[in-house]
Amino acid sequence: MADRSLEEAEAFAMLIERPEARGMAVEGIVEHWTRQDPFAAATYVDDISDPAVKDYAIRGLIRRTANHSPEESFVWTMTMQQGDVRMGAVKHLARRWGSGREPEFLERLIGHPGLTEGEREAVRESVGE
């Protein structure tokens, strides 16, 4: 993504008043950018100071990295605040990894001490356990 279009998209997203909508806009920006330059997108996400916006950005990042960079996706997910956005990310990883592609990461996800019992149950439901 060209720097100018990224800056314009980010500036537009930050003008959105509703926090959830602003987060979703940033999520879309990061998801698109991750397709083209995952390292630059991850660097951008790491620099986001607003924790709520950062969680949406992380979800956008892992939507594109879960299959080819499961370790990084796992680490990013566990940095998110507990809540609906993280729950969505956890379910996404469970669906991706539960299809037999990355069983060792699915097991790590289920067994991670930072996962809430609700998230652990959502993982099990996502993979049909």
N, CA, C and O atoms as CSV, one atom per row, in Angstrom:
chain,resi,resn,atom,element,x,y,z
A,1,MET,N,N,0.859,-1.159,0.000
A,1,MET,CA,C,0.000,0.000,0.000
A,1,MET,C,C,0.908,1.225,0.000
A,1,MET,O,O,1.842,1.308,0.798
A,2,ALA,N,N,0.646,2.145,-0.864
A,2,ALA,CA,C,1.454,3.355,-0.913
A,2,ALA,C,C,1.280,4.131,0.383
A,2,ALA,O,O,0.203,4.131,0.979
A,3,ASP,N,N,2.354,4.795,0.816
A,3,ASP,CA,C,2.307,5.534,2.072
A,3,ASP,C,C,1.192,6.563,2.091
A,3,ASP,O,O,0.518,6.737,3.106
A,4,ARG,N,N,0.998,7.240,0.977
A,4,ARG,CA,C,-0.024,8.282,0.933
A,4,ARG,C,C,-1.414,7.698,1.122
A,4,ARG,O,O,-2.214,8.250,1.877
A,5,SER,N,N,-1.717,6.598,0.454
A,5,SER,CA,C,-3.052,6.025,0.601
A,5,SER,C,C,-3.245,5.465,2.006
A,5,SER,O,O,-4.354,5.518,2.538
A,6,LEU,N,N,-2.195,4.931,2.614
A,6,LEU,CA,C,-2.280,4.461,3.996
A,6,LEU,C,C,-2.560,5.627,4.929
A,6,LEU,O,O,-3.435,5.548,5.792
A,7,GLU,N,N,-1.814,6.707,4.752
A,7,GLU,CA,C,-2.019,7.882,5.596
A,7,GLU,C,C,-3.426,8.437,5.439
A,7,GLU,O,O,-4.055,8.823,6.424
A,8,GLU,N,N,-3.920,8.482,4.215
A,8,GLU,CA,C,-5.275,8.979,3.981
A,8,GLU,C,C,-6.317,8.066,4.602
A,8,GLU,O,O,-7.274,8.538,5.216
A,9,ALA,N,N,-6.137,6.758,4.447
A,9,ALA,CA,C,-7.084,5.803,5.023
A,9,ALA,C,C,-7.076,5.881,6.545
A,9,ALA,O,O,-8.129,5.860,7.183
A,10,GLU,N,N,-5.886,5.969,7.117
A,10,GLU,CA,C,-5.787,6.064,8.571
A,10,GLU,C,C,-6.414,7.368,9.076
A,10,GLU,O,O,-7.136,7.369,10.073
A,11,ALA,N,N,-6.138,8.463,8.391
A,11,ALA,CA,C,-6.703,9.748,8.799
A,11,ALA,C,C,-8.226,9.692,8.756
A,11,ALA,O,O,-8.890,10.199,9.661
A,12,PHE,N,N,-8.783,9.081,7.714
A,12,PHE,CA,C,-10.229,8.930,7.622
A,12,PHE,C,C,-10.759,8.071,8.765
A,12,PHE,O,O,-11.753,8.420,9.401
A,13,ALA,N,N,-10.091,6.945,9.023
A,13,ALA,CA,C,-10.546,6.037,10.082
A,13,ALA,C,C,-10.564,6.731,11.432
A,13,ALA,O,O,-11.482,6.516,12.224
A,14,MET,N,N,-9.580,7.548,11.704
A,14,MET,CA,C,-9.496,8.210,13.003
A,14,MET,C,C,-10.536,9.310,13.174
A,14,MET,O,O,-10.758,9.785,14.288
A,15,LEU,N,N,-11.172,9.718,12.083
A,15,LEU,CA,C,-12.247,10.710,12.172
A,15,LEU,C,C,-13.585,10.078,12.540
A,15,LEU,O,O,-14.524,10.780,12.916
A,16,ILE,N,N,-13.670,8.778,12.435
A,16,ILE,CA,C,-14.917,8.081,12.754
A,16,ILE,C,C,-15.139,8.174,14.259
A,16,ILE,O,O,-14.264,7.819,15.049
A,17,GLU,N,N,-16.306,8.648,14.642
A,17,GLU,CA,C,-16.569,8.902,16.054
A,17,GLU,C,C,-16.835,7.637,16.869
A,17,GLU,O,O,-16.346,7.513,17.992
A,18,ARG,N,N,-17.585,6.724,16.331
A,18,ARG,CA,C,-17.937,5.512,17.083
A,18,ARG,C,C,-16.717,4.613,17.210
A,18,ARG,O,O,-16.176,4.180,16.192
A,19,PRO,N,N,-16.266,4.320,18.419
A,19,PRO,CA,C,-15.030,3.549,18.607
A,19,PRO,C,C,-15.013,2.205,17.881
A,19,PRO,O,O,-13.994,1.832,17.301
A,20,GLU,N,N,-16.123,1.478,17.907
A,20,GLU,CA,C,-16.150,0.182,17.237
A,20,GLU,C,C,-15.976,0.337,15.728
A,20,GLU,O,O,-15.243,-0.430,15.103
A,21,ALA,N,N,-16.642,1.315,15.151
A,21,ALA,CA,C,-16.527,1.548,13.718
A,21,ALA,C,C,-15.111,2.006,13.351
A,21,ALA,O,O,-14.572,1.607,12.319
A,22,ARG,N,N,-14.519,2.840,14.200
A,22,ARG,CA,C,-13.143,3.285,13.969
A,22,ARG,C,C,-12.194,2.082,14.005
A,22,ARG,O,O,-11.314,1.951,13.154
A,23,GLY,N,N,-12.381,1.210,14.996
A,23,GLY,CA,C,-11.550,0.012,15.089
A,23,GLY,C,C,-11.699,-0.892,13.886
A,23,GLY,O,O,-10.718,-1.434,13.377
A,24,MET,N,N,-12.933,-1.051,13.433
A,24,MET,CA,C,-13.174,-1.910,12.268
A,24,MET,C,C,-12.546,-1.320,11.016
A,24,MET,O,O,-12.067,-2.062,10.158
A,25,ALA,N,N,-12.539,-0.001,10.896
A,25,ALA,CA,C,-11.896,0.638,9.741
A,25,ALA,C,C,-10.396,0.372,9.764
A,25,ALA,O,O,-9.805,0.043,8.735
A,26,VAL,N,N,-9.779,0.513,10.933
A,26,VAL,CA,C,-8.344,0.246,11.054
A,26,VAL,C,C,-8.059,-1.230,10.790
A,26,VAL,O,O,-7.055,-1.567,10.162
A,27,GLU,N,N,-8.932,-2.102,11.263
A,27,GLU,CA,C,-8.783,-3.542,10.999
A,27,GLU,C,C,-8.721,-3.820,9.500
A,27,GLU,O,O,-7.871,-4.580,9.036
A,28,GLY,N,N,-9.619,-3.203,8.756
A,28,GLY,CA,C,-9.633,-3.393,7.304
A,28,GLY,C,C,-8.375,-2.865,6.636
A,28,GLY,O,O,-7.845,-3.485,5.714
A,29,ILE,N,N,-7.898,-1.718,7.103
A,29,ILE,CA,C,-6.663,-1.144,6.559
A,29,ILE,C,C,-5.500,-2.114,6.780
A,29,ILE,O,O,-4.733,-2.403,5.861
A,30,VAL,N,N,-5.384,-2.606,8.004
A,30,VAL,CA,C,-4.273,-3.501,8.343
A,30,VAL,C,C,-4.387,-4.822,7.589
A,30,VAL,O,O,-3.388,-5.350,7.101
A,31,GLU,N,N,-5.594,-5.348,7.493
A,31,GLU,CA,C,-5.770,-6.613,6.768
A,31,GLU,C,C,-5.323,-6.462,5.319
A,31,GLU,O,O,-4.627,-7.328,4.789
A,32,HIS,N,N,-5.715,-5.384,4.688
A,32,HIS,CA,C,-5.318,-5.133,3.293
A,32,HIS,C,C,-3.805,-4.947,3.186
A,32,HIS,O,O,-3.163,-5.512,2.300
A,33,TRP,N,N,-3.250,-4.162,4.084
A,33,TRP,CA,C,-1.827,-3.862,4.049
A,33,TRP,C,C,-0.995,-5.119,4.299
A,33,TRP,O,O,0.072,-5.280,3.706
A,34,THR,N,N,-1.468,-6.006,5.166
A,34,THR,CA,C,-0.744,-7.230,5.488
A,34,THR,C,C,-0.568,-8.111,4.256
A,34,THR,O,O,0.427,-8.828,4.147
A,35,ARG,N,N,-1.506,-8.066,3.341
A,35,ARG,CA,C,-1.366,-8.832,2.091
A,35,ARG,C,C,-0.135,-8.396,1.308
A,35,ARG,O,O,0.536,-9.213,0.677
A,36,GLN,N,N,0.152,-7.102,1.356
A,36,GLN,CA,C,1.233,-6.550,0.544
A,36,GLN,C,C,2.572,-6.498,1.278
A,36,GLN,O,O,3.622,-6.729,0.679
A,37,ASP,N,N,2.531,-6.193,2.573
A,37,ASP,CA,C,3.783,-6.034,3.319
A,37,ASP,C,C,3.531,-6.352,4.797
A,37,ASP,O,O,3.327,-5.444,5.603
A,38,PRO,N,N,3.547,-7.641,5.150
A,38,PRO,CA,C,3.229,-8.020,6.527
A,38,PRO,C,C,4.157,-7.403,7.572
A,38,PRO,O,O,3.711,-7.062,8.668
A,39,PHE,N,N,5.422,-7.258,7.249
A,39,PHE,CA,C,6.351,-6.678,8.221
A,39,PHE,C,C,5.998,-5.220,8.515
A,39,PHE,O,O,5.938,-4.811,9.675
A,40,ALA,N,N,5.767,-4.449,7.470
A,40,ALA,CA,C,5.409,-3.036,7.661
A,40,ALA,C,C,4.081,-2.912,8.401
A,40,ALA,O,O,3.928,-2.044,9.260
A,41,ALA,N,N,3.123,-3.771,8.073
A,41,ALA,CA,C,1.829,-3.733,8.764
A,41,ALA,C,C,2.001,-4.061,10.246
A,41,ALA,O,O,1.399,-3.406,11.098
A,42,ALA,N,N,2.808,-5.058,10.559
A,42,ALA,CA,C,3.045,-5.425,11.955
A,42,ALA,C,C,3.743,-4.299,12.710
A,42,ALA,O,O,3.441,-4.050,13.877
A,43,THR,N,N,4.666,-3.627,12.054
A,43,THR,CA,C,5.349,-2.492,12.676
A,43,THR,C,C,4.358,-1.383,12.983
A,43,THR,O,O,4.402,-0.773,14.051
A,44,TYR,N,N,3.466,-1.128,12.038
A,44,TYR,CA,C,2.418,-0.122,12.237
A,44,TYR,C,C,1.536,-0.506,13.425
A,44,TYR,O,O,1.262,0.324,14.293
A,45,VAL,N,N,1.099,-1.747,13.461
A,45,VAL,CA,C,0.227,-2.213,14.546
A,45,VAL,C,C,0.928,-2.068,15.890
A,45,VAL,O,O,0.321,-1.636,16.870
A,46,ASP,N,N,2.176,-2.420,15.932
A,46,ASP,CA,C,2.936,-2.343,17.179
A,46,ASP,C,C,3.005,-0.911,17.710
A,46,ASP,O,O,3.107,-0.706,18.920
A,47,ASP,N,N,2.951,0.068,16.830
A,47,ASP,CA,C,3.058,1.477,17.231
A,47,ASP,C,C,1.723,2.125,17.606
A,47,ASP,O,O,1.710,3.278,18.038
A,48,ILE,N,N,0.611,1.421,17.451
A,48,ILE,CA,C,-0.695,1.997,17.791
A,48,ILE,C,C,-0.799,2.124,19.312
A,48,ILE,O,O,-0.570,1.158,20.040
A,49,SER,N,N,-1.143,3.314,19.778
A,49,SER,CA,C,-1.180,3.553,21.225
A,49,SER,C,C,-2.549,3.284,21.852
A,49,SER,O,O,-2.612,2.930,23.029
A,50,ASP,N,N,-3.627,3.438,21.120
A,50,ASP,CA,C,-4.971,3.209,21.657
A,50,ASP,C,C,-5.221,1.698,21.729
A,50,ASP,O,O,-5.298,1.042,20.690
A,51,PRO,N,N,-5.348,1.134,22.939
A,51,PRO,CA,C,-5.481,-0.324,23.076
A,51,PRO,C,C,-6.681,-0.911,22.327
A,51,PRO,O,O,-6.583,-2.005,21.771
A,52,ALA,N,N,-7.799,-0.205,22.309
A,52,ALA,CA,C,-8.984,-0.735,21.625
A,52,ALA,C,C,-8.761,-0.787,20.118
A,52,ALA,O,O,-9.095,-1.783,19.477
A,53,VAL,N,N,-8.201,0.277,19.549
A,53,VAL,CA,C,-7.909,0.304,18.115
A,53,VAL,C,C,-6.851,-0.745,17.786
A,53,VAL,O,O,-6.930,-1.415,16.757
A,54,LYS,N,N,-5.869,-0.882,18.662
A,54,LYS,CA,C,-4.798,-1.854,18.444
A,54,LYS,C,C,-5.354,-3.272,18.373
A,54,LYS,O,O,-4.894,-4.071,17.557
A,55,ASP,N,N,-6.331,-3.598,19.208
A,55,ASP,CA,C,-6.919,-4.940,19.160
A,55,ASP,C,C,-7.570,-5.226,17.811
A,55,ASP,O,O,-7.420,-6.317,17.261
A,56,TYR,N,N,-8.290,-4.248,17.283
A,56,TYR,CA,C,-8.880,-4.423,15.955
A,56,TYR,C,C,-7.786,-4.583,14.897
A,56,TYR,O,O,-7.904,-5.408,13.991
A,57,ALA,N,N,-6.730,-3.792,15.022
A,57,ALA,CA,C,-5.627,-3.878,14.066
A,57,ALA,C,C,-4.966,-5.251,14.128
A,57,ALA,O,O,-4.622,-5.827,13.096
A,58,ILE,N,N,-4.790,-5.772,15.339
A,58,ILE,CA,C,-4.209,-7.113,15.490
A,58,ILE,C,C,-5.104,-8.143,14.825
A,58,ILE,O,O,-4.618,-9.052,14.153
A,59,ARG,N,N,-6.412,-8.003,15.010
A,59,ARG,CA,C,-7.322,-8.956,14.369
A,59,ARG,C,C,-7.188,-8.898,12.853
A,59,ARG,O,O,-7.235,-9.934,12.190
A,60,GLY,N,N,-7.023,-7.705,12.298
A,60,GLY,CA,C,-6.796,-7.582,10.856
A,60,GLY,C,C,-5.502,-8.249,10.429
A,60,GLY,O,O,-5.437,-8.875,9.370
A,61,LEU,N,N,-4.487,-8.117,11.242
A,61,LEU,CA,C,-3.186,-8.723,10.958
A,61,LEU,C,C,-3.281,-10.247,10.965
A,61,LEU,O,O,-2.810,-10.904,10.037
A,62,ILE,N,N,-3.885,-10.805,12.002
A,62,ILE,CA,C,-3.905,-12.268,12.090
A,62,ILE,C,C,-4.845,-12.916,11.075
A,62,ILE,O,O,-4.688,-14.094,10.756
A,63,ARG,N,N,-5.806,-12.172,10.571
A,63,ARG,CA,C,-6.670,-12.735,9.526
A,63,ARG,C,C,-5.855,-13.093,8.287
A,63,ARG,O,O,-6.242,-13.969,7.513
A,64,ARG,N,N,-4.725,-12.411,8.106
A,64,ARG,CA,C,-3.869,-12.674,6.948
A,64,ARG,C,C,-2.645,-13.507,7.282
A,64,ARG,O,O,-1.972,-13.983,6.368
A,65,THR,N,N,-2.331,-13.701,8.558
A,65,THR,CA,C,-1.100,-14.412,8.913
A,65,THR,C,C,-1.339,-15.768,9.566
A,65,THR,O,O,-0.387,-16.524,9.757
A,66,ALA,N,N,-2.573,-16.094,9.912
A,66,ALA,CA,C,-2.853,-17.319,10.674
A,66,ALA,C,C,-2.367,-18.581,9.976
A,66,ALA,O,O,-1.912,-19.515,10.637
A,67,ASN,N,N,-2.455,-18.623,8.662
A,67,ASN,CA,C,-2.060,-19.835,7.947
A,67,ASN,C,C,-0.568,-19.927,7.686
A,67,ASN,O,O,0.020,-20.996,7.851
A,68,HIS,N,N,0.053,-18.835,7.282
A,68,HIS,CA,C,1.467,-18.919,6.910
A,68,HIS,C,C,2.427,-18.486,8.022
A,68,HIS,O,O,3.630,-18.723,7.921
A,69,SER,N,N,1.914,-17.858,9.071
A,69,SER,CA,C,2.759,-17.464,10.207
A,69,SER,C,C,2.014,-17.729,11.515
A,69,SER,O,O,1.708,-16.799,12.262
A,70,PRO,N,N,1.724,-19.002,11.786
A,70,PRO,CA,C,0.913,-19.294,12.976
A,70,PRO,C,C,1.558,-18.854,14.283
A,70,PRO,O,O,0.861,-18.412,15.197
A,71,GLU,N,N,2.873,-18.970,14.384
A,71,GLU,CA,C,3.542,-18.565,15.633
A,71,GLU,C,C,3.322,-17.079,15.912
A,71,GLU,O,O,2.972,-16.698,17.029
A,72,GLU,N,N,3.527,-16.251,14.904
A,72,GLU,CA,C,3.339,-14.814,15.074
A,72,GLU,C,C,1.875,-14.488,15.357
A,72,GLU,O,O,1.583,-13.616,16.176
A,73,SER,N,N,0.961,-15.175,14.693
A,73,SER,CA,C,-0.466,-14.944,14.920
A,73,SER,C,C,-0.842,-15.278,16.353
A,73,SER,O,O,-1.594,-14.549,17.000
A,74,PHE,N,N,-0.310,-16.383,16.836
A,74,PHE,CA,C,-0.568,-16.809,18.206
A,74,PHE,C,C,-0.067,-15.751,19.194
A,74,PHE,O,O,-0.790,-15.360,20.110
A,75,VAL,N,N,1.158,-15.298,19.006
A,75,VAL,CA,C,1.749,-14.308,19.912
A,75,VAL,C,C,0.947,-13.011,19.894
A,75,VAL,O,O,0.637,-12.457,20.949
A,76,TRP,N,N,0.610,-12.524,18.700
A,76,TRP,CA,C,-0.174,-11.287,18.588
A,76,TRP,C,C,-1.516,-11.424,19.300
A,76,TRP,O,O,-1.930,-10.519,20.026
A,77,THR,N,N,-2.188,-12.537,19.099
A,77,THR,CA,C,-3.515,-12.719,19.701
A,77,THR,C,C,-3.447,-12.649,21.215
A,77,THR,O,O,-4.322,-12.067,21.855
A,78,MET,N,N,-2.417,-13.239,21.782
A,78,MET,CA,C,-2.322,-13.268,23.236
A,78,MET,C,C,-1.964,-11.906,23.830
A,78,MET,O,O,-1.977,-11.751,25.051
A,79,THR,N,N,-1.641,-10.905,22.983
A,79,THR,CA,C,-1.386,-9.556,23.486
A,79,THR,C,C,-2.656,-8.724,23.535
A,79,THR,O,O,-2.650,-7.621,24.082
A,80,MET,N,N,-3.737,-9.230,22.978
A,80,MET,CA,C,-4.982,-8.473,22.921
A,80,MET,C,C,-5.661,-8.433,24.290
A,80,MET,O,O,-5.478,-9.324,25.120
A,81,GLN,N,N,-6.446,-7.379,24.504
A,81,GLN,CA,C,-7.257,-7.279,25.714
A,81,GLN,C,C,-8.383,-8.300,25.642
A,81,GLN,O,O,-8.886,-8.591,24.557
A,82,GLN,N,N,-8.778,-8.840,26.775
A,82,GLN,CA,C,-9.903,-9.760,26.783
A,82,GLN,C,C,-11.165,-8.987,26.405
A,82,GLN,O,O,-11.358,-7.843,26.816
A,83,GLY,N,N,-12.017,-9.635,25.615
A,83,GLY,CA,C,-13.253,-9.006,25.181
A,83,GLY,C,C,-13.691,-9.556,23.840
A,83,GLY,O,O,-13.144,-10.544,23.351
A,84,ASP,N,N,-14.677,-8.911,23.252
A,84,ASP,CA,C,-15.284,-9.400,22.013
A,84,ASP,C,C,-14.311,-9.451,20.837
A,84,ASP,O,O,-14.352,-10.391,20.043
A,85,VAL,N,N,-13.443,-8.456,20.717
A,85,VAL,CA,C,-12.518,-8.420,19.585
A,85,VAL,C,C,-11.537,-9.587,19.697
A,85,VAL,O,O,-11.277,-10.285,18.718
A,86,ARG,N,N,-11.001,-9.789,20.889
A,86,ARG,CA,C,-10.075,-10.915,21.079
A,86,ARG,C,C,-10.803,-12.242,20.890
A,86,ARG,O,O,-10.248,-13.174,20.308
A,87,MET,N,N,-12.037,-12.337,21.376
A,87,MET,CA,C,-12.803,-13.573,21.198
A,87,MET,C,C,-12.945,-13.883,19.711
A,87,MET,O,O,-12.814,-15.038,19.305
A,88,GLY,N,N,-13.210,-12.867,18.900
A,88,GLY,CA,C,-13.306,-13.076,17.459
A,88,GLY,C,C,-11.997,-13.567,16.866
A,88,GLY,O,O,-11.992,-14.418,15.976
A,89,ALA,N,N,-10.886,-13.032,17.359
A,89,ALA,CA,C,-9.571,-13.462,16.876
A,89,ALA,C,C,-9.291,-14.901,17.282
A,89,ALA,O,O,-8.784,-15.688,16.483
A,90,VAL,N,N,-9.616,-15.242,18.513
A,90,VAL,CA,C,-9.401,-16.608,19.009
A,90,VAL,C,C,-10.226,-17.609,18.197
A,90,VAL,O,O,-9.729,-18.672,17.825
A,91,LYS,N,N,-11.471,-17.268,17.927
A,91,LYS,CA,C,-12.326,-18.155,17.121
A,91,LYS,C,C,-11.768,-18.295,15.700
A,91,LYS,O,O,-11.789,-19.383,15.123
A,92,HIS,N,N,-11.276,-17.205,15.152
A,92,HIS,CA,C,-10.691,-17.256,13.809
A,92,HIS,C,C,-9.525,-18.238,13.777
A,92,HIS,O,O,-9.446,-19.086,12.888
A,93,LEU,N,N,-8.623,-18.123,14.748
A,93,LEU,CA,C,-7.487,-19.032,14.802
A,93,LEU,C,C,-7.953,-20.472,14.984
A,93,LEU,O,O,-7.413,-21.380,14.352
A,94,ALA,N,N,-8.930,-20.688,15.825
A,94,ALA,CA,C,-9.432,-22.052,16.056
A,94,ALA,C,C,-9.976,-22.655,14.765
A,94,ALA,O,O,-9.709,-23.816,14.455
A,95,ARG,N,N,-10.741,-21.863,14.013
A,95,ARG,CA,C,-11.281,-22.379,12.745
A,95,ARG,C,C,-10.166,-22.675,11.748
A,95,ARG,O,O,-10.199,-23.696,11.063
A,96,ARG,N,N,-9.185,-21.790,11.667
A,96,ARG,CA,C,-8.067,-22.000,10.734
A,96,ARG,C,C,-7.240,-23.212,11.123
A,96,ARG,O,O,-6.937,-24.064,10.288
A,97,TRP,N,N,-6.883,-23.283,12.377
A,97,TRP,CA,C,-5.986,-24.337,12.822
A,97,TRP,C,C,-6.717,-25.641,13.109
A,97,TRP,O,O,-6.100,-26.707,13.113
A,98,GLY,N,N,-8.015,-25.570,13.347
A,98,GLY,CA,C,-8.788,-26.772,13.647
A,98,GLY,C,C,-9.100,-27.619,12.439
A,98,GLY,O,O,-9.588,-28.741,12.576
A,99,SER,N,N,-8.826,-27.102,11.259
A,99,SER,CA,C,-9.100,-27.858,10.041
A,99,SER,C,C,-7.979,-28.840,9.725
A,99,SER,O,O,-7.924,-29.395,8.628
A,100,GLY,N,N,-7.082,-29.052,10.692
A,100,GLY,CA,C,-6.005,-30.008,10.511
A,100,GLY,C,C,-4.721,-29.415,9.998
A,100,GLY,O,O,-3.723,-30.122,9.855
A,101,ARG,N,N,-4.728,-28.107,9.713
A,101,ARG,CA,C,-3.544,-27.466,9.151
A,101,ARG,C,C,-2.433,-27.273,10.187
A,101,ARG,O,O,-1.256,-27.484,9.896
A,102,GLU,N,N,-2.818,-26.877,11.378
A,102,GLU,CA,C,-1.834,-26.530,12.402
A,102,GLU,C,C,-2.278,-27.079,13.766
A,102,GLU,O,O,-2.544,-26.302,14.683
A,103,PRO,N,N,-2.360,-28.392,13.907
A,103,PRO,CA,C,-2.889,-28.945,15.165
A,103,PRO,C,C,-2.059,-28.589,16.392
A,103,PRO,O,O,-2.608,-28.454,17.485
A,104,GLU,N,N,-0.743,-28.435,16.230
A,104,GLU,CA,C,0.084,-28.102,17.400
A,104,GLU,C,C,-0.230,-26.700,17.915
A,104,GLU,O,O,-0.161,-26.455,19.119
A,105,PHE,N,N,-0.576,-25.772,17.009
A,105,PHE,CA,C,-0.925,-24.427,17.453
A,105,PHE,C,C,-2.318,-24.398,18.064
A,105,PHE,O,O,-2.577,-23.628,18.989
A,106,LEU,N,N,-3.207,-25.227,17.556
A,106,LEU,CA,C,-4.533,-25.325,18.162
A,106,LEU,C,C,-4.410,-25.826,19.601
A,106,LEU,O,O,-5.068,-25.301,20.499
A,107,GLU,N,N,-3.586,-26.819,19.818
A,107,GLU,CA,C,-3.366,-27.341,21.175
A,107,GLU,C,C,-2.742,-26.279,22.082
A,107,GLU,O,O,-3.119,-26.156,23.248
A,108,ARG,N,N,-1.796,-25.518,21.550
A,108,ARG,CA,C,-1.188,-24.440,22.335
A,108,ARG,C,C,-2.212,-23.375,22.685
A,108,ARG,O,O,-2.210,-22.832,23.790
A,109,LEU,N,N,-3.087,-23.083,21.729
A,109,LEU,CA,C,-4.121,-22.088,21.973
A,109,LEU,C,C,-5.042,-22.559,23.092
A,109,LEU,O,O,-5.306,-21.813,24.036
A,110,ILE,N,N,-5.527,-23.778,22.994
A,110,ILE,CA,C,-6.442,-24.313,24.011
A,110,ILE,C,C,-5.776,-24.346,25.381
A,110,ILE,O,O,-6.416,-24.048,26.390
A,111,GLY,N,N,-4.509,-24.700,25.425
A,111,GLY,CA,C,-3.819,-24.843,26.694
A,111,GLY,C,C,-3.167,-23.588,27.235
A,111,GLY,O,O,-2.576,-23.622,28.314
A,112,HIS,N,N,-3.258,-22.484,26.516
A,112,HIS,CA,C,-2.569,-21.271,26.962
A,112,HIS,C,C,-3.184,-20.750,28.263
A,112,HIS,O,O,-4.402,-20.592,28.346
A,113,PRO,N,N,-2.359,-20.480,29.275
A,113,PRO,CA,C,-2.892,-20.015,30.559
A,113,PRO,C,C,-3.554,-18.638,30.487
A,113,PRO,O,O,-4.336,-18.285,31.370
A,114,GLY,N,N,-3.251,-17.860,29.451
A,114,GLY,CA,C,-3.860,-16.540,29.311
A,114,GLY,C,C,-5.255,-16.553,28.718
A,114,GLY,O,O,-5.933,-15.525,28.691
A,115,LEU,N,N,-5.686,-17.712,28.242
A,115,LEU,CA,C,-7.025,-17.832,27.665
A,115,LEU,C,C,-8.056,-17.909,28.788
A,115,LEU,O,O,-7.840,-18.589,29.791
A,116,THR,N,N,-9.163,-17.218,28.617
A,116,THR,CA,C,-10.235,-17.329,29.602
A,116,THR,C,C,-10.965,-18.650,29.379
A,116,THR,O,O,-10.838,-19.265,28.320
A,117,GLU,N,N,-11.717,-19.076,30.364
A,117,GLU,CA,C,-12.484,-20.312,30.198
A,117,GLU,C,C,-13.514,-20.159,29.079
A,117,GLU,O,O,-13.778,-21.115,28.350
A,118,GLY,N,N,-14.098,-18.968,28.936
A,118,GLY,CA,C,-15.035,-18.710,27.849
A,118,GLY,C,C,-14.378,-18.815,26.484
A,118,GLY,O,O,-14.969,-19.355,25.549
A,119,GLU,N,N,-13.162,-18.304,26.363
A,119,GLU,CA,C,-12.425,-18.401,25.100
A,119,GLU,C,C,-12.064,-19.854,24.808
A,119,GLU,O,O,-12.163,-20.310,23.669
A,120,ARG,N,N,-11.650,-20.566,25.835
A,120,ARG,CA,C,-11.300,-21.980,25.667
A,120,ARG,C,C,-12.521,-22.777,25.179
A,120,ARG,O,O,-12.404,-23.633,24.303
A,121,GLU,N,N,-13.671,-22.485,25.751
A,121,GLU,CA,C,-14.905,-23.159,25.329
A,121,GLU,C,C,-15.255,-22.785,23.888
A,121,GLU,O,O,-15.700,-23.637,23.118
A,122,ALA,N,N,-15.059,-21.525,23.522
A,122,ALA,CA,C,-15.333,-21.074,22.151
A,122,ALA,C,C,-14.423,-21.778,21.161
A,122,ALA,O,O,-14.847,-22.113,20.055
A,123,VAL,N,N,-13.177,-22.006,21.548
A,123,VAL,CA,C,-12.242,-22.747,20.684
A,123,VAL,C,C,-12.763,-24.158,20.464
A,123,VAL,O,O,-12.812,-24.645,19.334
A,124,ARG,N,N,-13.143,-24.794,21.529
A,124,ARG,CA,C,-13.653,-26.185,21.427
A,124,ARG,C,C,-14.895,-26.246,20.550
A,124,ARG,O,O,-15.032,-27.150,19.726
A,125,GLU,N,N,-15.797,-25.290,20.722
A,125,GLU,CA,C,-17.014,-25.249,19.896
A,125,GLU,C,C,-16.656,-25.003,18.430
A,125,GLU,O,O,-17.266,-25.591,17.537
A,126,SER,N,N,-15.682,-24.147,18.181
A,126,SER,CA,C,-15.280,-23.818,16.800
A,126,SER,C,C,-14.737,-25.011,16.048
A,126,SER,O,O,-14.873,-25.101,14.828
A,127,VAL,N,N,-14.115,-25.938,16.783
A,127,VAL,CA,C,-13.530,-27.118,16.134
A,127,VAL,C,C,-14.376,-28.374,16.355
A,127,VAL,O,O,-13.963,-29.478,15.997
A,128,GLY,N,N,-15.552,-28.202,16.942
A,128,GLY,CA,C,-16.486,-29.312,17.067
A,128,GLY,C,C,-16.150,-30.308,18.159
A,128,GLY,O,O,-16.505,-31.482,18.058
A,129,GLU,N,N,-15.472,-29.856,19.201
A,129,GLU,CA,C,-15.188,-30.772,20.317
A,129,GLU,C,C,-16.335,-30.787,21.298
A,129,GLU,O,O,-16.279,-31.498,22.302
